[in-house]
Amino acid sequence: MSITTPPFIREGAIFGLVSPAGKIDPEVIQKAEKFLADRGFRSRRAAHADSQHYQFSAADSNRATDMQLMLDDPEIEVIWCCRGGYGSSRIIEKLDFSGIAKHPKWIVGYSDITVFHSTLSGLYNMTSIHGPMPVNLPDNPREEGPQWGHLLSLLQGQELTIKTDKNPFNIPGTAKGRLIGGNMSLLAAMRGTPYDFDPAGKILFIEEVGEQIYHLDRMMQNLKSGGKLEGLAGVVIGHLTHMQDNSTPFGLSAKGVIHEKVHSLGIPVLFDFPAGHEKPNEPLLMGGQIEMEVNSRGGMVRMRP
């Protein structure tokens, strides 16, 4: 089945700013609006983008309405999720994706936004971008880092290659395939749902934050036992941030846990790709065809939108 790539953006494109999960400081929205304006883009904020409802930006119904309006608005070319947190899975079943299927547009974000990447890739064969969000914008523009320019480059259709240093856990080889995955906890939560992934011929990306190492092992074991590692073309591991061990050590590091489950698959595995809950958080073309290479000197991921 062919892959649908949304139209690449040009100067003047409108970004829809929406908060489908956690609440966010209104100043972050203002910072995002300025960031886009300074680069020749326009923005339109959702009604509840900077609201608050307990830990969420708004009640489920309001967040769903905000997201639906962004999906259906023909003028919006990029839906830029302001932050992750938790909440996207609570509204995904309330959303109608028929509009974006007919008139594709980009969705950008990471962490909890994994739910949308999995939906677009798995059910609609559409690409999206796992990448930095407004919540990650620094106060000082001089501290922005390369990921922001790379994000806009991908959205404008430019090829992007990210190289990594060597890592003792790396497994050498080359692979091509559609990129799937995202935050490990979200991937585990979607197991057995319509948003679960098909591994056949795919390259799986994984990142995680703030998890117990034995929890990560349990999630990886679930993927292995469920056949979700069989048939993969490759694996890319991003940031494993603030991973925690028990007072009685588990016995493996977070990287060791993953390596134990994938080393016998006979496919390339690249660790320490700079994407996830740390800086830099480089963009990744989810659902799109990518190339990866791992050798004794390090690794490379190439994306051609």
C-alpha positions, 0 to 999 in steps of 0.5 A, spaced: 500 500 500 502 506 498 504 511 503 501 518 503 505 524 505 502 531 506 504 537 502 510 540 504 509 547 507 512 554 504 512 560 507 506 563 510 503 556 512 499 556 518 501 551 524 495 549 528 497 549 536 493 544 540 494 541 547 491 534 546 494 532 553 497 535 559 496 543 561 501 548 559 503 555 561 500 560 556 507 563 555 509 557 552 504 558 546 506 565 546 513 563 545 511 558 539 507 563 536 513 568 536 518 562 533 513 561 527 512 568 526 520 570 526 520 564 520 515 567 516 509 562 518 502 563 521 499 560 527 492 559 530 491 556 537 486 551 539 480 554 544 483 550 549 490 550 548 492 554 554 486 552 559 487 547 565 483 541 567 486 538 573 492 535 569 489 536 562 489 542 558 481 541 558 476 536 559 476 530 554 470 532 550 473 539 549 480 536 547 477 532 542 473 538 539 480 542 539 483 536 535 477 535 531 477 542 528 484 542 527 484 535 523 478 538 519 480 546 518 483 546 510 487 552 512 491 548 517 497 545 514 501 543 520 498 540 527 503 542 532 502 539 539 504 543 544 506 538 549 505 531 551 504 528 558 497 524 558 491 524 555 491 523 547 489 516 548 483 518 552 480 522 546 483 518 540 476 514 539 472 520 539 476 523 533 474 522 525 480 522 521 476 522 514 478 529 513 485 528 514 485 522 510 482 526 504 486 532 505 493 530 509 496 535 513 502 534 518 502 532 525 508 534 530 510 531 537 512 526 541 511 522 547 504 522 548 503 524 541 505 517 539 498 515 539 497 520 533 503 517 530 501 510 530 494 512 528 496 515 522 501 510 520 497 504 522 490 506 519 491 511 514 498 509 511 500 517 512 507 520 515 507 524 521 513 527 525 516 525 531 519 531 533 520 537 538 514 541 541 513 548 543 514 546 550 521 544 549 522 551 546 528 555 550 527 562 553 533 564 549 533 563 542 540 562 541 540 556 545 535 553 540 539 547 537 539 544 531 533 540 531 528 546 530 531 547 523 531 540 522 524 540 523 522 545 519 527 542 513 523 536 514 516 539 513 519 543 507 521 536 504 528 536 505 532 530 506 535 529 513 541 525 515 542 524 522 549 521 524 551 518 531 557 515 535 559 508 536 556 504 542 557 498 545 550 495 544 550 497 537 549 491 532 551 493 525 548 492 518 543 496 514 536 497 513 530 500 509 523 500 511 517 504 514 519 507 521 514 506 526 514 506 534 515 512 539 514 512 546 515 505 549 509 506 554 505 508 549 506 502 545 505 498 550 498 501 552 496 500 545 497 493 544 491 489 542 488 495 540 486 498 533 492 502 534 497 497 535 503 496 530 504 491 524 512 489 525 513 486 518 518 490 514 518 496 519 524 499 523 522 500 530 524 506 534 523 506 541 524 512 547 522 512 554 523 517 560 522 516 568 521 508 568 523 503 572 528 498 568 524 492 570 518 495 567 522 496 561 523 489 561 516 487 562 514 491 556 520 489 551 518 482 553 511 483 551 513 485 544 517 479 544 512 474 546 507 477 542 511 477 536 512 484 535 519 484 534 519 478 529 519 481 522 522 488 523 528 490 518 531 494 524 531 498 531 533 505 533 533 506 540 533 514 542 533 517 549 532 513 555 531 518 560 531 518 568 531 510 568 530 508 575 533 501 578 530 498 584 534 498 591 535 490 589 538 491 582 535 488 576 542 486 573 541 490 566 541 497 564 536 500 560 540 499 554 542 492 556 534 490 557 533 492 550 539 489 547 538 482 550 531 482 547 533 484 540 540 481 539 538 475 536 534 478 531 539 478 525 537 486 524 541 492 525 540 496 532 542 503 533 543 506 540 543 513 542 539 516 537 538 523 539 531 523 539 526 523 545 526 527 552 533 530 552 536 535 548 537 535 542 530 531 540 531 530 533 525 530 528 523 523 525 519 521 519 514 516 522 510 512 517 515 514 512 521 510 508 527 511 512 534 508 511 539 506 517 546 504 517 550 501 523 558 500 523 564 500 527 564 507 527 557 509 529 550 509 525 546 513 521 539 515 519 537 518 513 530 521 511 527 523 504 520 525 505 
